[in-house]
Amino acid sequence: MYKINEATKEIAAWHDRWKRNRDFVAGEEAVKAQKLTYLPKARLDDSPDEYNDHLQRTGFFPAAFKIAQGWSGLIFRKPPKRTIASKRVELLAGLVTQDNRSMIDVAQWITRETMITNFTGSLTDHPARSEFPDTMSAAQELQLGYRPYEALYAGENILEVTRGIINPSTIGIVHVRLLENEGNRVRQLRINEGGQYEVAIHDKTEGDFVETSCVVPTFNGQPLTEIPFSIINTDDSVVPTPALLQHCVDLNLQHYIMEGCLSAAIHLTSGPQITITGFNPEVDQKTGNPIDPFTGQPTDKIEFPVAPGAVWAFKSQDTEVEWNTYDAKGQELTVGKLRDLKDALSAIGHSILAPEKPAPEAAETQLIRRAAENAMLADFTLKVSKQQEKIWQRFAAIADPANPDLTFELNVDFLPVPMDAPRITALSTLVEKRQLSLQTFHEALEEGELMPHGFSPALEAERIAQEAVDRPPVL
């Protein structure tokens, strides 16, 4: 049995994994702030100051960040396709959360978050009718905030999602625990013994969590029989599974560690290394510290100066000094490993991480690479798109039960390929023969990258009519 604010072991096991994904997507500052978590010491006996110097010298390649930005940019280079039957829902699509984010903003957040964790939550919530005046017009309802909202949850704030039997004919989510208010509140969603959706709030009070409220939300005077909560992922699971970016992050981490090896190799071997054996310094009787042979004073650490004119003199004939120069083969191996890791990262995000002057590659090979990359991204996008559509359909059904029809589809046209001339001619011919409407023709031109996004045939007709009025008469 888990504490009310404790994640299940299946979810908690992924927290460190998600932290790593987030750090590498965030970039160099977030990664280097974790210090030894990601970058080992150059030498086991390095002091904190020596390690910090090593940390600053080590370069960082922001591959995961660039791939995440690139994939998100490809998906949202065109706005999602939406059809919304209700004018009320169309209006509310501009502010679907408590902080007035739009449907498109939320879609972008959900998509990017799911790339990182593959475990994102969305709850469709509605304020209680008792909190508002007894009589309100439709306009007053919107103005006063009596409308549905989407509450969004990152993977780390989802403590439990349990699927079970809701009734003899339905299987669905029967229990959810969500962490809110910076860890000081838990929202518990459950199907009670009467088969009704119930919400219990647990607030942190004097170090412990206490249930402060429990309500049965109603809609149109009737209690709900399903929990209006969805997990967005790529495999319809209620427990975490690997995210799309996970393997990119793993390769990025390996690359970062190898950058550290190269940085250490350059720093430690850029000059000759001196080894002194058989040297026993005199010891100061008062402090117990060795006496510096160059200053004659007690010291914690003897420094041997390397500079023009410096002379080292040792009293013992057993003292030996070796002057070692480095072998560049070790650096060559490290540089080769870094190159291999970059190639592996480029295989995942080829068009995003490809160098400005790529090595010669057959056209067929490039097509195969790009097709594989696009197929992987399209598979992710279609799955996430379908789950987001269910969220917005639920939102629409609550916002306007009389007119809930809605479709939502994320863009999977990742490459801007303009429509060619023969196809334009063929479509124009169909329009002239009245076998194709102007509306469909204009939509095809927009899809073919020849018209701007958001093009409106009706608005264009108004502009043409206005131009005819403004045009001077022909004499």
Salt bridges, closest charged atoms under 4 A:
ASP23 OD2 - LYS19 NZ 2.71
GLU28 OE2 - LYS32 NZ 2.96
ASP46 OD1 - ARG43 NE 2.96
GLU50 OE2 - ARG43 NH2 3.74
GLU113 OE2 - ARG22 NH2 2.26
GLU141 OE1 - ARG88 NH2 3.42
GLU156 OE2 - ARG22 NE 2.79
GLU160 OE2 - HIS175 ND1 3.26
GLU160 OE1 - ARG177 NE 2.76
GLU180 OE2 - ARG187 NE 2.76
GLU198 OE1 - ARG190 NE 2.64
ASP203 OD1 - ARG185 NE 2.68
ASP236 OD1 - ARG163 NH2 3.75
ASP250 OD1 - ARG17 NH1 2.76
ASP250 OD1 - ARG20 NH1 3.35
GLU282 OE2 - LYS315 NZ 2.90
GLU361 OE2 - ARG369 NE 3.46
ASP379 OD2 - LYS383 NZ 3.33
GLU389 OE1 - LYS386 NZ 3.47
ASP413 OD2 - ARG77 NH2 3.64
ASP413 OD2 - LYS78 NZ 2.78
GLU447 OE1 - LYS78 NZ 3.89
GLU447 OE2 - LYS81 NZ 3.80
GLU449 OE2 - ARG77 NH2 2.57
GLU449 OE2 - LYS78 NZ 3.32
GLU460 OE1 - ARG463 NH1 3.53
